[in-house]
Amino acid sequence: MQDKLIALVTGANQGIGLQIAKDLVTHGFTVLLGSRNLERGEAAATEVGPHARALQLDVTDQASIAAAAERIRKEFGRLDVLINNAAISNTNRQPGQSVEAYARTTRPSNVSLDEMRAVWDTNVFGVLAVYQAMLPLLRQASAARIVNVSSGVGSLTTNSDPAFAYRAIFGPVYPASKTALNALTVAMAIELEPEGIKVNAVSPGYTSTNLNGYAGTETVEEGAREAVRVALLGPDSPTGTFTRWENETIPW
């Protein structure tokens, strides 16, 4: 087991995270499937195959994160790839409510601060908490890398263009959480550049997952491609980038 590269994917029991795990296994990785619910994680690991393991990991729970890091340290002693995929889009969107209708309830003028905090707790603070816990393990690898799964709707440059199709839904909850994640990505990349650990953000595109009520237009296979491509890049590849398939740069 020790000769195989070790990857941790957060939020890996469904959707894009599960597909990323499946793809990394085909590239020779042992993949740890981070899942808030261990039973769901174990079911997903069974689906992926013998080179997948479920790992109870709630990115909003410090004790859960610490226990996951300790288990990885004991079993493997290092982590080669960290893919921060776990994310939520909302906590109170009504069943059947369109993205546009939900966006109207989350304008800066009327957004629930509790809603904003809940989403940012997973999408922003959760990523940073996992980063801090896993960094000692990543430093034990020879050419570690971090991939943060972001979204094109977080691009400030794109949203500043009146012609951008999704501009009307830009708001403080999910879109701005991805803007903040992009800022974290740059900060992490700057911090780790002297050590050779690469940190990049990717956008999966508008993928059909539970995150958007399966309204997306792309398959999970398509959505996972860029995260996997960037995870497999060699030590001479760039750091601090924001791309969508295939290596198409998204402006910050």
Backbone torsions as a table, in degrees:
resi	resn	phi	psi	omega
1	MET	NA	-33.8	-173.6
2	GLN	-67.8	-21.4	-178.9
3	ASP	-80.7	-11.9	178.2
4	LYS	-88.2	145.4	175.9
5	LEU	-68.5	145.9	-176.2
6	ILE	-109.3	126.9	177.8
7	ALA	-124.2	141.4	172.2
8	LEU	-114.0	126.4	175.5
9	VAL	-116.4	119.5	177.7
10	THR	-82.9	151.6	-178.0
11	GLY	60.1	44.9	-169.6
12	ALA	-100.8	7.4	-177.5
13	ASN	-84.1	-6.4	178.7
14	GLN	-157.1	172.1	170.2
15	GLY	59.7	-141.9	-176.1
16	ILE	-63.6	-39.3	-179.7
17	GLY	-58.9	-43.0	178.2
18	LEU	-63.8	-41.4	-179.8
19	GLN	-67.9	-38.7	175.9
20	ILE	-58.9	-43.8	179.5
21	ALA	-60.3	-46.2	178.9
22	LYS	-58.9	-44.0	-177.7
23	ASP	-67.0	-40.8	-179.2
24	LEU	-65.6	-35.4	177.3
25	VAL	-60.9	-39.6	179.3
26	THR	-66.5	-20.5	177.6
27	HIS	-94.9	14.0	172.2
28	GLY	92.6	11.2	179.2
29	PHE	-85.3	152.5	157.2
30	THR	-91.5	123.4	-173.4
31	VAL	-113.1	129.0	175.0
32	LEU	-96.7	121.2	-176.2
33	LEU	-94.6	101.5	176.9
34	GLY	-71.5	130.1	-177.9
35	SER	-149.7	133.7	176.7
36	ARG	-59.2	-42.1	-179.1
37	ASN	-100.1	114.1	-174.2
38	LEU	-63.4	-37.1	179.9
39	GLU	-62.8	-41.9	176.8
40	ARG	-65.3	-38.0	177.9
41	GLY	-63.8	-40.4	179.3
42	GLU	-67.6	-37.6	176.4
43	ALA	-63.9	-40.6	179.0
44	ALA	-67.0	-40.6	179.7
45	ALA	-63.2	-38.8	176.3
46	THR	-61.2	-39.4	178.9
47	GLU	-65.8	-38.3	-178.0
48	VAL	-72.2	-40.8	177.8
49	GLY	125.9	-173.7	-170.5
50	PRO	-65.8	-18.5	-179.3
51	HIS	-96.6	19.9	176.0
52	ALA	-120.4	143.7	177.7
53	ARG	-135.2	138.5	176.6
54	ALA	-79.5	143.2	179.2
55	LEU	-136.6	117.3	178.8
56	GLN	-66.4	120.2	-176.3
57	LEU	-153.3	109.0	173.7
58	ASP	-106.9	113.1	-172.8
59	VAL	-69.4	-8.8	177.0
60	THR	-99.4	5.1	-176.0
61	ASP	-122.1	107.8	-174.7
62	GLN	-59.6	-39.0	-180.0
63	ALA	-65.0	-39.7	177.9
64	SER	-63.1	-43.0	179.8
65	ILE	-64.0	-45.4	-178.7
66	ALA	-63.1	-41.2	179.5
67	ALA	-65.6	-38.4	178.8
68	ALA	-65.0	-43.7	179.8
69	ALA	-63.2	-40.5	-179.4
70	GLU	-66.6	-37.7	178.2
71	ARG	-65.1	-42.1	178.6
72	ILE	-63.4	-41.6	180.0
73	ARG	-60.9	-44.6	-178.0
74	LYS	-68.2	-41.2	-173.2
75	GLU	-84.9	-32.8	-172.8
76	PHE	-126.2	-26.4	178.8
77	GLY	78.0	-3.4	-179.3
78	ARG	-164.6	171.0	173.8
79	LEU	-140.2	125.5	-177.1
80	ASP	-88.8	-37.0	-177.3
81	VAL	-137.8	131.5	172.5
82	LEU	-117.1	122.0	176.2
83	ILE	-114.2	108.2	179.2
84	ASN	-83.2	93.2	-175.6
85	ASN	-108.9	-26.7	-176.1
86	ALA	-56.3	129.5	-179.9
87	ALA	-160.9	154.3	170.8
88	ILE	-127.6	153.0	-179.2
89	SER	-98.9	-23.1	-177.3
90	ASN	-171.5	171.4	171.8
91	THR	-123.2	-12.5	-174.4
92	ASN	-136.1	23.2	174.4
93	ARG	-68.4	133.3	-175.6
94	GLN	-74.7	147.5	177.5
95	PRO	-55.5	129.9	179.1
96	GLY	82.4	-6.9	-179.6
97	GLN	-72.9	132.1	-178.7
98	SER	-72.2	160.0	177.2
99	VAL	-58.4	-40.6	-178.9
100	GLU	-64.2	-42.3	-179.8
101	ALA	-67.0	-40.4	177.2
102	TYR	-63.0	-41.2	-179.0
103	ALA	-59.3	-34.0	-180.0
104	ARG	-67.8	-22.2	178.2
105	THR	-90.8	-2.0	-177.7
106	THR	-126.9	37.5	172.7
107	ARG	-71.3	159.6	175.5
108	PRO	-54.4	-30.0	-176.6
109	SER	-78.8	-22.7	-173.9
110	ASN	-131.6	3.9	-176.1
111	VAL	-64.7	142.4	172.6
112	SER	-75.0	124.4	178.5
113	LEU	-64.7	-31.6	177.2
114	ASP	-64.9	-39.5	178.0
115	GLU	-64.0	-45.6	179.9
116	MET	-62.2	-45.3	-179.9
117	ARG	-62.0	-41.1	-178.0
118	ALA	-62.6	-44.2	-179.0
119	VAL	-70.4	-43.2	178.5
120	TRP	-66.0	-30.3	-179.9
121	ASP	-60.3	-40.3	176.6
122	THR	-80.2	-51.2	-168.0
123	ASN	-77.9	-23.9	-176.5
124	VAL	-117.7	-64.9	-177.1
125	PHE	-65.6	-34.9	177.5
126	GLY	-62.5	-41.3	178.5
127	VAL	-63.3	-44.0	-179.1
128	LEU	-66.4	-38.9	178.9
129	ALA	-63.3	-43.0	178.1
130	VAL	-66.2	-42.3	177.6
131	TYR	-55.2	-49.6	-177.3
132	GLN	-63.7	-38.9	-178.5
133	ALA	-72.4	-35.3	-174.7
134	MET	-91.5	-11.9	-175.8
135	LEU	-59.3	-41.8	176.7
136	PRO	-58.8	-33.8	178.7
137	LEU	-74.5	-38.0	177.0
138	LEU	-64.6	-34.3	179.8
139	ARG	-69.7	-16.3	177.2
140	GLN	-83.8	-10.1	179.6
141	ALA	-88.8	159.6	-175.9
142	SER	-79.9	-30.1	-178.6
143	ALA	-151.1	65.1	-174.0
144	ALA	-72.6	158.3	174.0
145	ARG	-149.7	155.0	-179.6
146	ILE	-122.9	132.8	175.4
147	VAL	-120.4	120.4	176.8
148	ASN	-100.0	121.3	-179.3
149	VAL	-83.0	107.8	-176.3
150	SER	-107.1	-150.5	179.0
151	SER	-158.0	143.0	177.0
152	GLY	-60.9	-22.1	-179.8
153	VAL	-72.0	-7.8	176.6
154	GLY	-90.2	-3.1	-178.0
155	SER	-72.6	116.7	178.3
156	LEU	-67.0	-37.8	179.5
157	THR	-62.2	-47.5	-178.5
158	THR	-65.3	-42.0	-179.2
159	ASN	-70.6	-15.5	176.4
160	SER	-81.1	-6.7	179.2
161	ASP	-92.6	115.1	-178.6
162	PRO	-57.0	-19.2	-178.2
163	ALA	-86.0	-6.3	-177.6
164	PHE	-68.5	126.9	-170.9
165	ALA	-62.4	-33.5	-176.0
166	TYR	-99.7	13.1	-175.9
167	ARG	-57.9	-36.1	-175.5
168	ALA	-65.3	-21.3	-178.3
169	ILE	-97.6	3.3	178.7
170	PHE	-67.7	127.4	-177.5
171	GLY	-159.9	-177.2	-170.9
172	PRO	-73.8	-13.2	-173.0
173	VAL	-88.8	-99.0	-174.8
174	TYR	-68.3	-52.5	-176.9
175	PRO	-56.4	-48.1	-178.5
176	ALA	-69.1	-25.2	175.3
177	SER	-65.1	-33.4	178.2
178	LYS	-76.5	-31.0	172.0
179	THR	-60.9	-44.4	178.9
180	ALA	-64.9	-39.0	177.2
181	LEU	-62.0	-39.2	177.3
182	ASN	-61.7	-40.2	177.6
183	ALA	-63.6	-41.6	176.4
184	LEU	-61.3	-39.5	-179.9
185	THR	-59.0	-46.8	179.4
186	VAL	-63.1	-42.7	-179.6
187	ALA	-63.4	-42.5	178.1
188	MET	-64.3	-43.0	-178.9
189	ALA	-61.5	-41.5	178.8
190	ILE	-64.9	-43.9	-178.7
191	GLU	-62.7	-40.9	-171.6
192	LEU	-95.6	-5.8	-178.4
193	GLU	-55.4	-42.2	179.3
194	PRO	-63.0	-22.1	-178.6
195	GLU	-93.5	-7.1	179.4
196	GLY	81.0	9.9	176.1
197	ILE	-87.7	121.8	-175.9
198	LYS	-86.9	138.7	177.5
199	VAL	-131.3	119.7	-177.9
200	ASN	-136.6	152.8	175.6
201	ALA	-106.8	144.9	177.1
202	VAL	-132.7	152.6	172.2
203	SER	-112.3	126.4	179.9
204	PRO	-78.1	-9.4	-173.0
205	GLY	86.2	-176.8	-176.1
206	TYR	-84.7	84.9	-172.4
207	THR	-95.1	142.7	179.8
208	SER	-75.5	100.9	179.4
209	THR	-141.7	174.1	177.0
210	ASN	-60.4	-26.9	-178.8
211	LEU	-55.5	-38.3	-177.5
212	ASN	-116.1	23.8	179.9
213	GLY	65.6	28.1	179.8
214	TYR	60.1	31.9	177.7
215	ALA	-89.5	-9.4	-177.4
216	GLY	-64.0	159.5	-174.6
217	THR	-102.4	-9.5	179.8
218	GLU	-108.1	155.6	177.9
219	THR	-78.9	162.5	176.6
220	VAL	-64.1	-31.4	177.4
221	GLU	-60.9	-44.0	177.5
222	GLU	-68.0	-38.5	-178.0
223	GLY	-66.8	-29.7	-177.4
224	ALA	-82.6	-16.7	-168.6
225	ARG	-57.3	-47.5	-173.5
226	GLU	-69.9	-39.2	177.6
227	ALA	-60.1	-42.3	179.9
228	VAL	-68.3	-44.2	179.6
229	ARG	-56.9	-46.4	-177.5
230	VAL	-70.2	-34.9	178.3
231	ALA	-63.8	-27.6	-175.7
232	LEU	-94.1	-2.1	-178.0
233	LEU	-66.1	150.9	-177.1
234	GLY	-80.2	178.6	-175.3
235	PRO	-66.9	-16.3	179.5
236	ASP	-91.1	4.2	-177.8
237	SER	-78.5	163.8	-176.8
238	PRO	-73.4	164.6	174.7
239	THR	-127.0	157.8	178.9
240	GLY	72.6	36.0	-179.9
241	THR	-109.2	162.3	177.6
242	PHE	-133.3	108.8	-172.3
243	THR	-133.6	159.4	167.1
244	ARG	-124.5	167.1	-177.1
245	TRP	-59.5	136.2	-12.2
246	GLU	-107.6	108.6	179.6
247	ASN	58.8	29.9	176.2
248	GLU	-87.7	118.9	-175.9
249	THR	-72.3	133.8	172.9
250	ILE	-102.2	132.5	178.8
251	PRO	-69.7	145.1	178.5
252	TRP	-65.0	NA	NA
